[in-house]
Structures are given as structure tokens and as C-alpha cells.
Amino acid sequence: MTAPSDVPTEGPIVVLGAGYAGLTLAQEIVRRGRGKVAVTLVDRSPGHVLRTQLYQIGEIADAAGDVRRWLVPLARVFERTSVTFRRGDVRSIDLERRTVHLDSGELPYRGLAICLGNVAAYYHVPGAPENTQSVYRLSAAQRAAAALRASAERSDALPGEQRPRVLVIGGGSTGTELAAEIATTDWSRLVGRAARPPDVFLLTGALTFLAGFPPAVIERARATLRRIGVTIVHGLNVVRVDPGRVALEDGTVFVCDVAIWCAGLEAPPLIRELPVPHGKGGRIAPEPTLEVPGHPGVVAVGDAIEFHDPMTGVLAPSTAQAALSEARIAARNLLARLSGQPLEPYHYRERGILVALGARGGAGTVGPIALWGSPARFLKGVVERRYSRSVERGEPSRLL
């Protein structure tokens, strides 16, 4: 264990990012420090975005710009606490000088938590960033929802029985939930007149559909998508995207009205450029204690890291559930480091996994119990609502 003299004795603990990891970590420091530890939370947004709910694309389209359902104001979360919220963009991190450079100036820190999340990974596919939508950010989900709504509004002008075609690129949980949501949204009700339902295609690429999920969940999800009219295209990567056209590696070209990219995530350039060990996608490879190697008093959590459990070798997934559990241990270890106490390793434990599959469908497991259909979708909604309510009240929160 590094002596406490290796870290400053003055200054705030700075938390970069107010996503699931950063928000939980800041709350946990307040709880463990009994409100006596100064915390500065930095984020470019004034609110905590409920990213696990951004697949609700029909409801976002119907909200007409009202994002209150998906954005919890940080001022409300941290009122009457020791957390100071500072809105701004992080430009760089100087780990040697223990300083964060923001667009509004420098911010020295005593302890640091890097919780900056991730960005869409386009894998150098020509045209993908410019010609696809995404749902990884609230503003991006709003643009995707607007594009889908506009497509529905134009659908009655299509020749013959032709329907709008929507391509969802990526066969992970985000792409799967989004494809199901698009296919089961009542677009006629949403646009206020007759609209032809879209033909939805889920392009999974070369990776296994819902890779890492239990086989029974994968099979149930595949059957549900087929039943609600989603066509799954397996095994072929996208090699080019032009306006209204998506080309696959076998030469197949899909003409489409809307293409939405859900094919993966990587660390933002700011994290990729840090002089620390990195894993796949530029993510930070932390110590078992979630500290950044060589930098005592600096932790990294959530989508910004690639973490392999030291006991099992299992890779912790980039999920909100994992981010919340990591944040609790990281907060404990950050405070322990600053007070000279022993640190503990983090061990990932899967509590359960739930996938929403359209208006009334779902699949998942909670412990040894498998759930299908409406019960799975209902439980996922309960979990999401419970989390958002606990965040609004400033209480410790969890997903499952």
C-alpha cells in the first residue's frame, strides 16, 4: 500500500463524468465521508442522463423535445450535500501535476475518479459517422427519433405497398432493444395519421447475436424479434455507409430510410491518450482495486475501463449494473487511499440481465430465475423507475 504522503492532503476529490459510474461514486463518497469530504463533479450536461432508457425511441419521438423523463437535474440530486457541480468539458488530464484542464480553466485535485464513459466506435467504416444515427447520447437519440418520425410521416407517399426501411447496425443489447422498440411502436398514433409500419432489419455483423448473454435468453430474443417482424442479418460486417445505402462485406447493398449505428463503443480520445495501460478500444486497464496503475489516489470506473476480475478472469461488461457496483468499491478505495487505509479488490458479480423486446416483450434472468415476455418487460420497467426515483432523491441506487 502506498503511504498517504504520496497523495496531497488538501483539495477536493474530483469526479469526471455524471453518468451511472460518476454519479454513484460521488454519492458513495458523500455517504462514506458523512458529508465532510469535498467533492467536485464535472460534466458537460446539467443532468444525469438515463442512458439505459434511450432505446425508448418511440416515446422520445412523442416527447416533442421534452427530455425530463430521461434527464435528472444534477442540482436536484446534490442539493444540500458536499458535492459541487461544475459544468464544463474536460480537455485533458495531467496525472503528474494532478490537474484537470477544463474549457473554463484548471482544476487541481486531491483524488480523482475518471468516469468519462465512451463514444461510438465506427471501426473506420467509410461514411458511418456521417450517415447513421445513434442512441448513445440523449441528443443523438432525439435526432434518431426525429428521423424515424419523419420517415413515418412520409410513408403514405411511398409507391404501392412499400414501407419505410430502418436498419439497426449492431446485435448487442442496445441494437436488439432498439430494433424491437421501432418495430412495435404505433407510428400512426404518434404522427396523428395513417403511417405504414417500417420494415426493420437488425444487422448483427460478424459477432454473435447478443454475445455474452445466456443461450436461453438469446434464443428467446431471436424468436421474439422474428415474431414482431424484425429481420436479423447475421455474420456480415458493414463496409460502407452512404446516404440511404448500407453496404455489407459480401457485396449486398441495403437501401434504407434510416440507419442507426449500435455496433459498439470505445474510449474517447481523452482517455486513449493518457499515458497509462490500455485495453481494447483504448479503455484504461486498472489495478484490481480500480486504481490507475502508477497513480495512487486516481481511480477509473465504468465504460472507461476494461476490467478482468483477478479471481475469475471474467471481463466485467460495459453495463450500468457493472458501473454502479464498480463505483461503490472505487469510492471506498479512493477514501481509503487518501486516509492511509488498506484497499480492497473489486470482484464482478452478475445479479441478472434483462432485455426489453418491444412494447410488451422481454427476456432475461434474475439469479437462477428466467423471465420471458411481459413479466421480463415489466420488471425491467420497475428497475428503471426505481433507479430514476432514487437518483432524484439523492439516495444510493442500484440496477438489480
C-alpha positions in Angstrom: 0.0 0.0 0.0 1.3 3.4 -0.9 1.8 5.8 2.0 -0.7 8.6 2.4 2.2 11.1 1.8 2.1 10.0 -1.8 -1.1 12.0 -2.3 -1.9 15.6 -1.5 -3.7 16.3 1.8 -5.6 19.3 0.5 -8.1 19.9 -2.3 -11.3 18.2 -3.5 -12.0 14.8 -4.8 -12.8 15.4 -8.5 -15.2 13.1 -10.3 -15.2 13.4 -14.1 -18.5 12.4 -15.6 -22.0 12.3 -14.2 -23.1 9.0 -15.8 -24.0 5.9 -13.8 -20.5 5.4 -12.6 -19.7 9.0 -11.7 -23.0 9.8 -10.1 -22.9 6.7 -7.9 -19.2 7.3 -7.0 -19.9 10.9 -5.9 -23.0 9.7 -3.8 -20.9 7.0 -2.2 -18.2 9.4 -1.2 -20.8 11.7 0.4 -22.2 8.7 2.3 -19.0 7.2 3.4 -17.4 10.6 4.2 -20.6 11.6 6.1 -20.7 14.8 4.1 -17.4 16.1 5.3 -15.4 15.3 2.1 -15.3 18.0 -0.6 -16.3 16.6 -4.0 -16.4 18.4 -7.3 -18.4 16.7 -10.1 -17.7 17.7 -13.6 -19.9 17.1 -16.6 -20.9 18.9 -19.8 -24.6 18.3 -19.2 -26.6 19.8 -16.4 -28.3 16.5 -15.8 -27.8 12.8 -15.3 -28.9 11.0 -18.5 -30.8 7.7 -18.0 -28.9 6.1 -20.9 -30.3 2.6 -20.3 -33.7 4.0 -21.3 -32.6 5.7 -24.6 -33.9 2.7 -26.5 -37.4 4.1 -25.9 -37.2 5.7 -29.3 -41.0 6.0 -29.9 -41.5 7.7 -26.6 -38.6 10.1 -27.2 -40.2 10.9 -30.6 -43.5 11.5 -28.9 -42.0 13.8 -26.3 -41.5 16.7 -28.7 -38.2 17.8 -27.2 -39.3 17.4 -23.5 -36.4 15.3 -22.1 -37.4 15.5 -18.4 -38.1 11.7 -18.4 -34.6 10.9 -19.4 -32.6 13.7 -17.7 -32.4 14.2 -13.9 -31.1 17.7 -13.0 -27.8 17.3 -11.0 -28.7 20.4 -8.9 -31.6 18.4 -7.6 -29.5 15.3 -7.0 -26.8 17.0 -5.0 -28.7 19.8 -3.2 -27.7 20.1 0.5 -24.7 17.8 0.0 -20.9 18.3 -0.1 -20.8 17.9 -3.8 -20.1 21.0 -6.0 -21.3 20.6 -9.6 -19.1 22.2 -12.2 -20.4 22.2 -15.8 -17.8 22.0 -18.5 -15.8 20.0 -21.0 -12.7 18.1 -19.9 -9.9 19.0 -22.3 -7.1 17.0 -20.7 -5.9 15.3 -17.5 -2.3 15.9 -16.2 -1.7 12.9 -14.0 1.7 14.0 -12.9 0.6 17.5 -11.8 -2.7 16.1 -10.5 -4.7 18.7 -12.5 -7.7 18.5 -14.8 -7.9 21.0 -17.7 -11.4 22.2 -18.4 -12.6 24.5 -21.1 -13.1 27.0 -18.2 -9.7 26.6 -16.5 -7.6 24.3 -14.4 -8.9 22.1 -11.6 -6.4 20.7 -9.1 -7.4 17.5 -7.3 -6.5 15.5 -4.2 -8.2 12.4 -5.5 -9.6 11.8 -9.0 -12.3 9.5 -10.4 -12.3 9.1 -14.2 -15.8 8.1 -15.2 -16.0 9.7 -18.7 -17.8 6.9 -20.4 -17.3 6.0 -24.0 -18.2 7.1 -27.6 -19.4 5.2 -30.6 -16.8 3.0 -32.3 -17.1 3.2 -36.1 -14.2 0.9 -36.9 -13.0 3.1 -39.8 -16.1 2.2 -41.8 -16.4 4.9 -44.5 -19.4 7.1 -44.2 -20.6 5.5 -40.9 -20.2 8.6 -38.6 -21.8 11.0 -41.2 -24.6 8.8 -42.5 -26.0 7.0 -39.5 -27.9 7.9 -36.3 -27.1 6.7 -32.8 -28.7 6.5 -29.4 -25.6 6.6 -27.2 -26.3 10.2 -26.1 -29.7 11.8 -25.3 -29.2 14.4 -28.1 -28.3 11.7 -30.5 -31.4 9.7 -29.5 -33.5 12.7 -30.1 -32.1 13.1 -33.6 -32.7 9.4 -34.4 -36.3 9.7 -33.1 -36.9 12.7 -35.3 -35.5 10.9 -38.3 -37.8 7.9 -37.6 -40.8 10.2 -37.1 -40.1 12.0 -40.4 -39.9 8.6 -42.1 -43.3 7.6 -40.7 -44.8 10.9 -41.8 -43.6 10.4 -45.4 -44.6 6.7 -45.5 -48.1 7.3 -47.1 -46.4 8.7 -50.2 -44.4 5.5 -50.9 -45.4 3.6 -54.0 -47.5 0.5 -53.9 -47.2 -1.4 -50.6 -43.7 -0.2 -49.9 -42.8 0.5 -46.3 -40.1 2.6 -44.8 -36.9 0.6 -44.2 -34.9 1.0 -41.0 -31.5 -0.6 -40.5 -30.2 -1.1 -37.0 -26.5 -1.9 -37.1 -25.2 -4.0 -34.2 -26.5 -7.1 -32.5 -25.8 -6.3 -28.8 -28.4 -5.3 -26.2 -28.7 -1.7 -27.5 -29.3 -2.7 -31.1 -31.7 -5.5 -30.1 -33.8 -3.4 -27.8 -33.9 -0.5 -30.3 -34.9 -2.7 -33.2 -37.8 -4.2 -31.1 -38.9 -0.8 -30.0 -39.0 0.6 -33.5 -40.9 -2.5 -34.8 -43.6 -2.3 -32.1 -44.1 1.5 -31.8 -47.5 2.7 -33.1 -46.2 5.2 -35.6 -49.7 6.1 -36.8 -50.8 7.2 -33.3 -47.5 9.1 -32.9 -47.8 11.1 -36.2 -51.5 11.6 -35.9 -52.5 9.9 -39.2 -52.1 6.7 -41.1 -48.5 5.6 -41.3 -47.1 2.4 -42.8 -45.1 0.4 -40.2 -41.4 0.2 -41.0 -39.5 -2.9 -42.2 -36.8 -3.3 -39.5 -33.6 -5.1 -40.2 -31.0 -5.9 -37.4 -27.5 -6.3 -38.9 -25.6 -8.1 -36.3 -22.2 -8.2 -38.0 -19.7 -11.0 -37.6 -20.1 -11.1 -33.8 -22.6 -13.5 -32.2 -26.1 -12.1 -31.7 -26.3 -10.9 -28.0 -22.8 -12.1 -27.3 -22.2 -12.9 -23.7 -25.9 -13.5 -22.9 -27.3 -16.8 -21.6 -28.2 -19.1 -24.5 -31.8 -19.3 -23.5 -32.1 -15.5 -23.5 -30.5 -15.4 -26.9 -33.0 -17.9 -28.4 -36.0 -16.2 -26.8 -34.9 -12.8 -28.0 -34.3 -14.2 -31.5 -37.8 -15.8 -31.6 -39.4 -12.6 -30.3 -37.8 -10.4 -32.9 -38.9 -12.8 -35.6 -42.5 -12.7 -34.3 -42.7 -8.9 -34.2 -41.3 -8.6 -37.8 -37.6 -7.8 -37.3 -35.4 -9.4 -39.9 -32.0 -10.4 -38.5 -29.0 -10.5 -40.8 -26.1 -12.5 -39.3 -22.5 -12.8 -40.0 -21.7 -9.9 -42.3 -20.0 -6.7 -41.4 -20.9 -3.3 -42.7 -18.1 -2.0 -45.0 -19.5 1.3 -46.2 -22.4 3.7 -45.5 -23.7 6.3 -48.0 -26.8 8.4 -47.6 -29.7 5.9 -47.7 -27.4 3.0 -48.5 -25.5 0.4 -46.4 -23.1 -2.0 -48.0 -22.1 -5.3 -46.5 -18.8 -7.2 -47.0 -20.4 -9.8 -49.4 -21.5 -7.0 -51.8 -25.1 -6.8 -50.6 -26.4 -3.2 -50.5 -29.4 -2.3 -48.4 -31.4 0.8 -49.4 -32.9 2.4 -46.3 -34.7 5.4 -45.0 -32.9 5.5 -41.6 -29.7 3.7 -40.4 -28.9 3.6 -36.7 -25.4 2.6 -35.5 -25.3 0.5 -32.4 -22.2 -1.6 -33.3 -20.0 -0.8 -30.4 -18.2 1.6 -28.2 -14.7 2.7 -27.4 -12.9 5.1 -25.1 -13.0 8.8 -26.0 -9.7 10.3 -27.3 -9.0 12.0 -24.0 -8.8 8.6 -22.3 -7.0 6.9 -25.2 -4.2 9.5 -25.0 -3.5 9.1 -21.3 0.0 7.6 -20.6 -1.4 4.6 -18.7 -2.1 0.9 -19.6 -4.9 0.4 -22.0 -7.1 -2.5 -23.1 -9.4 -3.0 -26.0 -10.9 0.1 -27.5 -8.5 2.4 -25.7 -10.1 1.7 -22.3 -8.0 2.1 -19.2 -6.7 -1.2 -17.8 -6.9 -0.6 -14.0 -5.5 -2.4 -11.0 -7.7 -4.9 -9.2 -8.5 -2.1 -6.8 -9.7 0.0 -9.8 -6.8 2.5 -9.3 -5.0 3.7 -12.4 -1.6 1.9 -12.4 1.2 4.1 -11.1 -1.2 6.8 -9.9 -2.3 6.4 -6.3 -5.5 8.3 -5.5 -6.7 8.1 -9.1 -9.5 5.5 -9.9 -11.2 4.7 -13.2 -14.7 3.2 -13.4 -17.5 2.2 -15.8 -17.3 2.3 -19.5 -13.9 4.0 -19.4 -12.2 0.7 -18.3 -11.5 -2.8 -19.3 -11.6 -4.8 -16.1 -10.9 -8.5 -15.7 -11.8 -10.0 -12.4 -8.5 -11.1 -10.7 -10.2 -14.2 -9.3 -12.2 -15.5 -12.2 -10.7 -13.7 -15.2 -14.2 -12.7 -16.3 -14.4 -9.4 -18.2 -16.8 -7.0 -16.4 -19.4 -5.9 -19.1 -19.9 -2.3 -20.1 -23.3 -2.1 -18.4 -24.9 0.3 -15.9 -25.2 -2.5 -13.4 -21.4 -3.1 -13.5 -20.7 0.6 -13.4 -22.7 1.0 -10.2 -21.0 -1.9 -8.4 -17.6 -0.7 -9.5 -18.3 2.8 -8.4 -19.0 1.7 -4.8 -15.7 -0.1 -4.4 -13.8 2.7 -6.2 -15.3 5.3 -3.8 -14.3 3.2 -0.8 -10.8 2.7 -2.1 -10.4 6.3 -3.0 -11.2 7.4 0.5 -9.0 4.6 1.9 -6.1 5.7 -0.2 -6.4 9.3 1.0 -6.6 8.2 4.6 -3.9 5.6 4.5 -6.2 2.6 4.9 -5.9 -0.8 3.1 -7.6 -1.1 -0.3 -9.7 -4.0 -1.5 -10.0 -5.6 -4.9 -13.2 -5.4 -6.9 -15.0 -8.6 -7.9 -17.7 -8.5 -10.5 -20.9 -10.5 -9.8 -23.7 -10.6 -12.3 -27.1 -10.2 -10.5 -29.2 -10.6 -13.6 -29.8 -9.3 -17.0 -32.9 -8.0 -18.7 -33.6 -7.1 -22.3 -36.7 -5.2 -23.4 -38.2 -6.6 -26.6 -40.8 -4.2 -27.8 -44.0 -2.8 -26.2 -44.8 -5.9 -24.2 -41.9 -8.3 -24.7 -38.7 -9.0 -22.8 -36.2 -11.7 -21.8 -33.7 -12.1 -19.1 -32.6 -13.8 -15.9 -32.5 -12.7 -12.3 -30.3 -15.0 -10.4 -31.4 -18.6 -11.3 -34.8 -17.4 -12.4 -35.6 -17.0 -16.1 -38.2 -14.4 -17.2 -39.9 -14.1 -20.6 -42.4 -11.8 -22.3 -44.5 -9.3 -20.3 -43.0 -10.2 -16.9 -39.5 -9.5 -18.1 -40.5 -6.2 -19.7 -42.5 -5.2 -16.6 -39.5 -6.0 -14.2 -37.1 -4.0 -16.4 -39.5 -1.0 -16.2 -39.7 -1.4 -12.5 -36.0 -1.5 -12.1 -35.5 1.6 -14.3 -38.2 3.6 -12.5 -36.8 2.6 -9.1 -33.3 3.8 -10.2 -34.5 7.1 -11.5 -36.6 7.8 -8.4 -33.7 7.0 -6.1 -31.4 9.3 -8.1 -33.8 12.2 -7.9 -34.0 11.7 -4.1 -30.2 11.6 -3.8 -30.3 8.1 -2.4 -27.9 5.2 -3.1 -29.2 3.4 -6.2 -28.8 0.1 -8.0 -29.9 -1.7 -11.1 -31.0 -5.2 -9.9 
